[in-house]
Amino acid sequence: QYKFRDLTIEELKNVNRTYPNFTFSMNTYTFKDGSQKDLLNFSGTVPVKYGSSYNIPIRLWILDSHPFAPPICFLKPTVNMGISVGKHVDAHGRIYLPYLQNWSHPKSTVIGLIKEMITKFEEELPLYSLSSSDAARQSELLSYIAKITEGETDMKSKSKIDGGKTKGRFNKITVVGAGDLGIACVLAVAAKGAADKVVLLDLSEGAAKGGTMDLEIFALPNVEISKDISASADSKVVVLTVNSLGNAQTYLDVIQSNVDLFRGIIPAISHYSQNTILLVASHPVEVMTYVSWKLSAFPKSRVIGVGANLDTERFQYILTNLLKAEVLAKDAWIIGEQGEDKVPSWTSCNLVANQTEAVAACNSREKVANRAMEVLKGKGQRSWSVGLSVADLTDSILKDKRKVHSVSTLAKGCCNINSEVFLSLPCILGTDGVIEMVKLEEDPLVQEKLQSSAGSIHDLQQQLKL
């Protein structure tokens, strides 16, 4: 069931050559949300010098999206060993390292992970010898850890019961990326009140900075900040706001940098939240939504780009409140490609008595639409405004509102588009993501513009290395 089987096998061969004492097996792993999966894992000892020489027993679980997702690492103490809780080890023996937080294939490897593990353990020894009186209590702890990491039968039945209850009532959203947009999304989603918990996943290196630090200082209720991708487990919606800050020279290089960034994120996110809806706000949104769809292997209904939702809401507001064309606003949408190539469209036509009146109505509508588009041009896409749009979309999804939004969705089959590209189109959103695409009024000029956008996006995607 491993998605990248050959890469995984080759890497584990390297581990076996370097650490021949490790033993490999397949066992059931129980995740934080109670779900279980048979995973490849290996156990053994790593040499650590801390005054004297020690052999520290560890167990590493290899996820089925390896090598694009990091292993899950545990200490494996004997009954005579106690766990020293510290910077890199919790009370259950789970190991947390910067190497895991910054995992990115092909730069990151299991060999490199073990080397950092040894370095950190030499700074702070994770285990200590127990007296005989403490050994019995340690045995109970090890039994509990075994239930978590090896999926014993009683744990399986319990997780099905608890997991079913939790899944039905707990709305969790994860926002990936702690830049201005990510923080804006967290604040807007929290203010909207639809989520029971909002996790901000900060994948940047180093300590908390700027807005992330302020979020920690002022401690908003139901908001958690983490650098561990596993904190996203069981999210109903995962919002992607990250963009590469590399030194790329060309537009294609910039997008390729974003693709490389997503290759290290999407498989792990989709592993921890296998039924989530991915909501993409990274740039360019059409291409990065396509990349997310390909890397996650999710159905098209559960991979959505924020697309022209913000522009559409503004467009309808301008029509209703500034131009007093409320009737037109109900059927008005901004569709296509985000940016200068977006186009206004309609989902129904006015009922008129004859063809002459129909032409006059269309001309009148076109004039009003052009005026609205001129007003719209002066509105920028600031982080806080995109954050409000994201909150609007997540609210429709979590509450199953079945409201129509103009979002980036797979456009193949629409308007004679034959390529796999994502464009903004009016879609009904609910708990399962895109439920249905709303039919647009047939307009040759609009279709021509959509086909042109689809062609240029497809050509760009063909140059990317996924």
C-alpha positions as CSV (number, residue, x, y, z in Angstrom):
1,Q,0.0,0.0,0.0
2,Y,3.0,2.3,0.0
3,K,2.6,5.1,-2.6
4,F,6.3,5.4,-3.3
5,R,7.4,1.8,-2.7
6,D,10.7,1.8,-4.6
7,L,12.0,4.9,-2.9
8,T,11.0,3.6,0.5
9,I,12.7,0.2,0.0
10,E,15.9,1.8,-1.3
11,E,16.1,4.1,1.7
12,L,15.5,1.3,4.2
13,K,18.3,-0.7,2.5
14,N,20.6,2.2,3.3
15,V,19.4,2.1,6.9
16,N,20.1,-1.6,7.1
17,R,23.6,-1.2,5.8
18,T,24.4,1.6,8.3
19,Y,22.6,0.0,11.3
20,P,22.5,-3.8,10.8
21,N,21.1,-4.3,14.3
22,F,17.7,-2.9,13.3
23,T,14.9,-5.4,12.8
24,F,12.0,-4.7,10.4
25,S,8.4,-5.7,10.6
26,M,4.8,-4.8,9.8
27,N,2.5,-3.8,12.7
28,T,-0.7,-1.9,13.3
29,Y,-0.2,1.8,14.4
30,T,-3.0,3.7,16.1
31,F,-3.1,7.4,15.3
32,K,-4.2,10.2,17.6
33,D,-7.7,10.2,16.1
34,G,-8.1,6.5,16.8
35,S,-7.7,5.4,13.2
36,Q,-5.3,2.5,12.5
37,K,-3.1,1.4,9.7
38,D,-0.6,-1.4,9.1
39,L,2.8,0.3,8.7
40,L,6.4,-0.8,8.1
41,N,8.5,-0.1,11.2
42,F,12.0,-1.0,12.5
43,S,13.4,-1.3,16.0
44,G,17.0,-1.3,17.2
45,T,19.5,0.7,19.2
46,V,21.6,3.8,18.4
47,P,25.0,4.5,20.0
48,V,25.1,7.6,22.3
49,K,28.0,8.9,24.2
50,Y,27.0,10.7,27.4
51,G,30.0,10.4,29.7
52,S,29.8,6.6,29.1
53,S,28.5,4.9,26.0
54,Y,24.9,3.9,25.8
55,N,22.7,2.0,23.3
56,I,19.4,3.8,23.1
57,P,16.5,1.6,21.9
58,I,14.2,3.3,19.4
59,R,11.3,2.4,17.0
60,L,10.6,4.3,13.8
61,W,7.3,3.9,11.9
62,I,7.4,4.6,8.2
63,L,4.2,6.2,6.8
64,D,2.7,5.0,3.6
65,S,3.5,8.4,2.0
66,H,7.2,8.1,2.8
67,P,9.7,9.6,1.8
68,F,7.5,12.7,1.5
69,A,6.3,12.4,5.1
70,P,8.7,12.0,8.0
71,P,8.7,8.8,10.2
72,I,6.9,8.7,13.5
73,C,9.6,8.1,16.2
74,F,9.5,6.6,19.6
75,L,11.9,5.4,22.3
76,K,11.5,1.8,23.1
77,P,12.6,1.5,26.7
78,T,12.9,-1.8,28.6
79,V,11.2,-2.3,32.0
80,N,14.5,-1.2,33.6
81,M,14.6,2.1,31.9
82,G,12.7,5.4,32.7
83,I,11.9,8.1,30.1
84,S,13.5,11.5,30.8
85,V,10.9,14.0,29.5
86,G,12.7,16.9,27.8
87,K,12.9,19.2,24.7
88,H,12.8,16.2,22.3
89,V,10.9,13.5,24.2
90,D,7.5,13.4,25.8
91,A,6.2,11.2,28.6
92,H,5.1,8.5,26.2
93,G,8.5,8.3,24.5
94,R,7.4,10.2,21.3
95,I,10.5,11.8,19.8
96,Y,10.3,15.4,18.4
97,L,13.2,16.8,16.5
98,P,13.8,19.9,14.2
99,Y,14.8,17.4,11.5
100,L,11.2,16.0,11.6
101,Q,9.6,19.4,11.6
102,N,11.7,20.5,8.6
103,W,11.4,17.2,6.7
104,S,11.6,17.7,2.9
105,H,12.4,15.0,0.3
106,P,15.0,14.4,-1.1
107,K,17.1,16.5,1.3
108,S,15.8,14.6,4.4
109,T,16.6,10.9,4.9
110,V,16.1,8.4,7.7
111,I,19.9,8.1,8.1
112,G,20.1,11.9,8.5
113,L,17.2,11.7,11.0
114,I,19.0,9.0,13.1
115,K,22.2,11.1,13.1
116,E,20.4,14.1,14.4
117,M,18.7,11.9,17.0
118,I,22.1,10.7,18.3
119,T,23.4,14.3,18.4
120,K,20.4,15.5,20.4
121,F,20.5,12.5,22.8
122,E,24.1,13.2,23.5
123,E,23.1,16.7,24.6
124,E,20.2,15.4,26.8
125,L,20.0,11.6,27.5
126,P,16.4,10.5,27.0
127,L,16.5,7.4,29.3
128,Y,17.7,6.5,32.8
129,S,18.1,3.3,34.8
130,L,15.2,2.5,37.2
131,S,15.5,1.0,40.6
132,S,13.8,-2.4,41.1
133,S,10.9,-0.7,43.0
134,D,10.2,1.6,40.0
135,A,10.3,-1.2,37.4
136,A,6.7,-2.4,38.1
137,R,5.3,1.1,37.4
138,Q,7.5,1.3,34.3
139,S,6.0,-1.9,33.1
140,E,2.5,-0.4,33.3
141,L,3.6,2.6,31.3
142,L,5.2,0.5,28.6
143,S,2.0,-1.5,28.3
144,Y,0.1,1.8,27.8
145,I,2.6,2.9,25.1
146,A,2.2,-0.4,23.4
147,K,-1.5,0.1,23.1
148,I,-0.9,3.5,21.4
149,T,1.8,2.3,19.0
150,E,1.0,-1.3,18.3
151,G,-2.8,-1.3,18.1
152,E,-3.9,-3.9,20.6
153,T,-7.4,-5.4,20.2
154,D,-9.0,-3.6,23.1
155,M,-7.6,-0.3,21.7
156,K,-9.1,-1.0,18.3
157,S,-12.6,-1.4,19.6
158,K,-12.3,1.7,21.8
159,S,-11.0,3.8,19.0
160,K,-14.0,2.9,16.8
161,I,-16.4,4.0,19.5
162,D,-14.6,7.2,20.5
163,G,-13.5,8.0,17.0
164,G,-17.1,7.8,15.7
165,K,-18.4,10.2,18.4
166,T,-15.6,12.7,17.8
167,K,-15.9,12.7,14.0
168,G,-19.5,13.6,14.2
169,R,-19.3,16.6,16.5
170,F,-15.8,18.1,16.4
171,N,-15.0,20.7,13.7
172,K,-11.2,21.2,13.4
173,I,-9.5,23.4,10.9
174,T,-5.8,23.5,10.2
175,V,-4.1,26.5,8.6
176,V,-0.7,25.6,7.1
177,G,1.7,28.6,7.0
178,A,2.3,31.2,9.6
179,G,2.8,34.2,7.3
180,D,0.5,37.2,7.2
181,L,-2.1,35.3,5.2
182,G,-2.0,32.3,7.5
183,I,-2.5,34.4,10.6
184,A,-5.3,36.4,8.9
185,C,-7.0,33.1,8.1
186,V,-6.7,31.9,11.7
187,L,-8.1,35.1,13.1
188,A,-11.0,35.2,10.6
189,V,-11.9,31.6,11.0
190,A,-11.8,31.9,14.8
191,A,-14.0,35.0,14.7
192,K,-16.5,33.3,12.4
193,G,-17.1,30.7,15.2
194,A,-17.7,27.7,12.9
195,A,-14.7,25.7,14.1
196,D,-14.3,24.0,17.5
197,K,-10.5,24.2,17.1
198,V,-8.1,26.0,14.8
199,V,-4.5,24.8,14.4
200,L,-1.9,27.1,13.0
201,L,0.9,24.9,11.5
202,D,4.1,26.9,11.5
203,L,6.6,25.1,9.3
204,S,9.2,27.9,9.3
205,E,12.6,27.3,10.9
206,G,13.6,28.8,14.2
207,A,11.6,30.1,17.1
208,A,8.2,31.9,16.9
209,K,8.3,35.3,15.2
210,G,6.1,38.3,14.7
211,G,2.4,37.4,14.5
212,T,2.9,33.8,15.6
213,M,4.6,35.0,18.8
214,D,1.7,37.4,19.4
215,L,-0.8,34.7,19.0
216,E,1.1,32.7,21.6
217,I,1.3,35.7,24.0
218,F,-2.4,36.6,23.8
219,A,-3.6,32.9,23.7
220,L,-6.8,32.9,21.7
221,P,-9.3,30.3,22.9
222,N,-9.5,27.2,20.7
223,V,-6.3,28.2,18.7
224,E,-3.3,26.0,18.8
225,I,0.1,26.8,17.3
226,S,2.3,23.8,16.3
227,K,5.4,22.9,14.3
228,D,4.4,19.2,14.2
229,I,2.3,18.2,11.1
230,S,0.7,15.5,13.2
231,A,-1.2,18.3,15.1
232,S,-3.3,18.6,11.9
233,A,-4.7,15.1,12.4
234,D,-8.5,14.7,11.8
235,S,-9.0,18.2,10.4
236,K,-12.3,18.7,8.6
237,V,-10.6,21.4,6.4
238,V,-6.9,22.2,5.8
239,V,-6.2,25.6,4.5
240,L,-2.9,26.0,2.6
241,T,-1.4,29.5,2.7
242,V,2.4,28.7,2.3
243,N,4.5,30.2,-0.5
244,S,8.1,29.6,-1.1
245,L,10.5,32.4,-0.3
246,G,13.3,31.1,-2.4
247,N,15.6,33.2,-4.7
248,A,13.9,32.0,-8.0
249,Q,14.6,34.1,-11.0
250,T,11.7,33.3,-13.4
251,Y,8.0,33.0,-12.8
252,L,8.3,29.3,-13.6
253,D,11.1,28.9,-11.0
254,V,8.9,30.6,-8.4
255,I,6.0,28.2,-9.1
256,Q,8.4,25.2,-9.1
257,S,9.7,26.3,-5.7
258,N,6.1,26.2,-4.5
259,V,5.6,22.8,-6.0
260,D,8.7,21.5,-4.2
261,L,7.4,23.0,-1.0
262,F,4.0,21.3,-1.4
263,R,5.7,17.9,-2.1
264,G,7.0,17.9,1.4
265,I,3.6,19.0,2.9
266,I,0.6,17.5,1.0
267,P,1.3,13.8,1.4
268,A,1.8,14.2,5.2
269,I,-1.3,16.4,5.6
270,S,-3.4,14.0,3.6
271,H,-2.1,11.1,5.6
272,Y,-3.0,12.6,9.0
273,S,-6.4,13.8,7.7
274,Q,-7.5,11.3,5.1
275,N,-11.1,12.7,4.8
276,T,-10.2,16.4,4.9
277,I,-11.1,19.0,2.4
278,L,-8.0,20.9,1.1
279,L,-8.6,24.6,0.6
280,V,-5.8,26.2,-1.3
281,A,-4.9,29.9,-0.9
282,S,-1.3,29.7,-2.1
283,H,-0.2,31.3,-5.4
284,P,-0.9,30.9,-8.2
285,V,-4.1,29.4,-6.9
286,E,-5.2,27.5,-10.0
287,V,-1.8,25.7,-10.4
288,M,-1.3,25.0,-6.7
289,T,-4.8,23.6,-6.4
290,Y,-4.0,21.3,-9.3
291,V,-0.7,20.3,-7.6
292,S,-2.5,19.6,-4.3
293,W,-5.0,17.4,-6.1
294,K,-2.3,15.4,-7.8
295,L,-0.1,15.0,-4.6
296,S,-3.0,14.1,-2.3
297,A,-4.8,11.7,-4.7
298,F,-8.0,13.1,-3.2
299,P,-11.2,13.2,-5.3
300,K,-11.7,16.4,-7.1
301,S,-14.6,17.4,-4.9
302,R,-12.3,17.7,-1.9
303,V,-9.6,19.9,-3.4
304,I,-10.7,23.5,-3.8
305,G,-9.0,26.8,-4.5
306,V,-10.1,30.0,-3.0
307,G,-10.3,31.3,-6.6
308,A,-12.6,34.2,-7.3
309,N,-14.8,33.9,-4.2
310,L,-13.5,37.2,-2.8
311,D,-13.9,39.0,-6.2
312,T,-17.4,37.5,-6.6
313,E,-18.6,38.7,-3.2
314,R,-17.2,42.2,-4.0
315,F,-18.8,42.2,-7.4
316,Q,-22.2,41.3,-6.1
317,Y,-21.9,43.9,-3.3
318,I,-20.9,46.6,-5.8
319,L,-23.9,45.7,-8.1
320,T,-26.3,45.7,-5.2
321,N,-25.1,48.6,-3.0
322,L,-23.3,51.0,-5.3
323,L,-25.1,50.5,-8.7
324,K,-28.5,49.5,-7.2
325,A,-28.7,46.4,-9.5
326,E,-29.8,43.9,-6.9
327,V,-31.7,41.7,-9.4
328,L,-28.6,41.3,-11.5
329,A,-26.3,40.7,-8.5
330,K,-28.2,37.5,-7.6
331,D,-27.0,35.8,-10.8
332,A,-23.6,37.5,-11.2
333,W,-20.2,35.7,-10.8
334,I,-16.6,36.3,-11.3
335,I,-15.1,33.2,-12.9
336,G,-12.0,31.9,-14.6
337,E,-8.4,32.7,-13.7
338,Q,-7.6,34.8,-10.6
339,G,-6.1,38.1,-11.6
340,E,-6.5,40.3,-14.7
341,D,-8.0,37.4,-16.8
342,K,-11.0,37.0,-14.6
343,V,-14.4,37.5,-16.3
344,P,-17.9,38.3,-15.2
345,S,-20.6,35.7,-16.0
346,W,-24.2,34.9,-15.2
347,T,-26.1,31.8,-14.1
348,S,-29.5,32.8,-15.6
349,C,-31.0,35.3,-18.0
350,N,-33.8,37.8,-17.4
351,L,-37.2,36.7,-18.5
352,V,-38.3,39.0,-21.3
353,A,-41.2,39.0,-23.8
354,N,-39.3,39.0,-27.1
355,Q,-35.8,39.0,-28.7
356,T,-35.6,42.8,-29.0
357,E,-36.2,43.1,-25.2
358,A,-33.6,40.3,-24.6
359,V,-30.9,42.2,-26.6
360,A,-31.7,45.4,-24.8
361,A,-31.6,43.6,-21.4
362,C,-28.2,42.0,-22.2
363,N,-26.7,45.4,-23.3
364,S,-27.9,47.0,-20.1
365,R,-26.5,44.2,-18.0
366,E,-23.2,44.4,-19.9
367,K,-22.9,48.2,-19.2
368,V,-23.6,47.7,-15.5
369,A,-21.1,44.8,-15.3
370,N,-18.4,46.9,-16.9
371,R,-19.0,49.7,-14.4
372,A,-18.8,47.1,-11.6
373,M,-15.6,45.7,-13.0
374,E,-14.0,49.1,-13.1
375,V,-14.8,49.6,-9.4
376,L,-13.5,46.1,-8.6
377,K,-10.1,46.9,-10.2
378,G,-9.3,49.3,-7.4
379,K,-9.7,46.6,-4.8
380,G,-6.5,44.7,-3.8
381,Q,-6.2,41.2,-2.4
382,R,-4.9,42.0,1.1
383,S,-4.1,39.2,3.6
384,W,-7.0,40.1,5.9
385,S,-9.5,40.3,3.0
386,V,-8.4,36.9,1.7
387,G,-8.6,35.6,5.3
388,L,-12.3,36.7,5.5
389,S,-13.0,34.9,2.2
390,V,-11.4,31.7,3.5
391,A,-13.5,32.0,6.7
392,D,-16.6,32.4,4.5
393,L,-15.7,29.2,2.6
394,T,-14.9,27.1,5.6
395,D,-18.2,28.2,7.2
396,S,-20.2,27.0,4.2
397,I,-18.3,23.7,4.3
398,L,-18.5,23.0,8.1
399,K,-22.1,24.0,8.4
400,D,-23.1,22.2,5.2
401,K,-24.8,25.4,4.0
402,R,-24.9,24.3,0.3
403,K,-24.2,27.9,-0.6
404,V,-22.9,28.8,-4.1
405,H,-19.3,30.1,-4.2
406,S,-17.0,30.9,-7.2
407,V,-14.0,28.6,-6.3
408,S,-11.2,26.9,-8.2
409,T,-12.4,23.5,-9.2
410,L,-11.5,20.9,-11.9
411,A,-12.8,22.5,-15.1
412,K,-12.3,19.6,-17.4
413,G,-15.6,19.0,-19.3
414,C,-16.9,22.5,-18.8
415,C,-17.0,25.0,-21.7
416,N,-15.3,22.4,-24.0
417,I,-12.1,22.4,-21.8
418,N,-10.4,19.0,-22.2
419,S,-7.3,19.5,-20.0
420,E,-6.9,18.9,-16.3
421,V,-6.9,22.5,-15.1
422,F,-8.6,24.3,-12.2
423,L,-10.6,27.4,-12.8
424,S,-13.1,29.4,-10.7
425,L,-16.6,28.4,-11.4
426,P,-19.9,28.7,-9.3
427,C,-20.1,25.6,-7.1
428,I,-22.4,24.4,-4.3
429,L,-20.3,23.8,-1.2
430,G,-21.1,21.5,1.7
431,T,-19.4,19.0,4.1
432,D,-18.2,16.9,1.2
433,G,-16.6,19.8,-0.6
434,V,-17.9,20.6,-4.1
435,I,-21.4,19.0,-4.3
436,E,-22.4,20.4,-7.7
437,M,-21.2,22.8,-10.3
438,V,-23.8,25.5,-11.2
439,K,-24.6,25.8,-14.9
440,L,-23.5,29.1,-16.4
441,E,-25.4,31.0,-19.1
442,E,-23.9,30.2,-22.5
443,D,-21.8,33.1,-23.7
444,P,-19.3,32.5,-26.6
445,L,-17.0,35.3,-25.4
446,V,-16.9,34.0,-21.8
447,Q,-16.2,30.5,-23.1
448,E,-13.5,31.7,-25.3
449,K,-11.8,33.5,-22.4
450,L,-12.1,30.4,-20.1
451,Q,-10.6,28.2,-22.9
452,S,-7.7,30.7,-23.3
453,S,-7.0,30.6,-19.5
454,A,-7.2,26.8,-19.5
455,G,-4.7,26.6,-22.3
456,S,-2.1,28.9,-20.7
457,I,-2.5,27.2,-17.3
458,H,-2.1,23.7,-18.9
459,D,1.0,24.8,-20.8
460,L,2.5,26.0,-17.5
461,Q,1.6,22.8,-15.6
462,Q,3.3,20.7,-18.3
463,Q,6.6,22.5,-17.5
464,L,6.5,21.7,-13.8
465,K,8.2,18.7,-12.1
466,L,5.7,17.0,-9.8
